C-alpha cells in the first residue's frame, strides 16, 4: 500500500492549498519576503506567490527547492509531492512536467489556434482580451507561452495538431496579424514530425473544450481550470474523442491548401472584404 502523508486522514484537504500553506508557514517563520525566497531558490517570486495561494501546482523541482530552503522539514516537501501523485486530484498535477517528458503529443483546440502554434502577436492579442489582466500579467503569460513552444519544437517529437476550421476565420487583432499567423501555420506544417490537420465546421464531440494527449497523460481545461489525467480509463476516453475528431479532419495536404487559401483571404485588397468573406466561410 502506498504511503500517504499523515494529515491525509482527512481526504477533504485541498492538496494545493496545503502544500502552499506549508511553504508560506516556513517562509514567514524565517522572516523572509517572497523576493528573498526567490534569491535563495532561483524561482520567481510571483511563482512562489501562486504556489502559496494554491493556484499553481507544485513540481518536483519546486518540492526540491523547498527542501533545500527548509532543511528542518527533512524533505517533507518532496515526500509529499511524490505521495500525492497517487491520490491527489487531477488539478494538483503539473502538466508542464508531463509535456516536457513526452515522446509524442496530440493537440486539439476548438475556436482558436492552440498556444503551440501561435505567433507572438496573435498570442498577445488573445491574452489581452481576458478581463482584469494588466500589461505585466500579459507579458508574463506571453513569455511563458513562447518558451513552451520553444521547448516543444526543440525536441522534435512527433506532434499532431487538429485545428478548428473556424479558427482560420476568427479575427484576432487585425487582418495583418491573422495573415502572419496563418503563414506561420504553413511554415510549421513543413517541419519534421509536425502534422497539422483542419477539422471542418461540423458537429463534433468536443466543440467547447480542448485536449492535449501525450504517451502517458492527458490535459483538458475549462474556462475555470485545467486538469491533468494519468489514469488509463480517462486517457483512453479522451483518446477516443481525439480519434473521432481526426476521423472528421481533412488530410494534411488538403489542410495545408485550406490554410494557404485562408491566409490569402486575410491579405486581400480590402481588410473589410477579407473580414466579410471570413464571416461567411
Secondary structure, 3 states (H helix, E strand, C coil): CCCCCHHHHCCCCCHHHHHHHHHHHHHHHCCCCHHHHHHHHCCCHHHHHHHHCCCCCCCHHHHHHHHHHCHHHCCHHHHHHHHHHHHCCHHHCCHHHHHHCCCEEEEEECCCCCHHHCCHHHHHHHHHCCCCCCHHHHHHHHHHHHHHHHHHHHHCCEEEEEEEHHHHCCCCCCHHHHHHHHHHHHHHHCCCCEEEEEECCCCCCCCCCCEEEECCCEEEECCCCEEEECCHHHHHHHHHHHHHHHHHECCHHHHHHHHHHHHHHHCCCCHHHHHHHHHHC
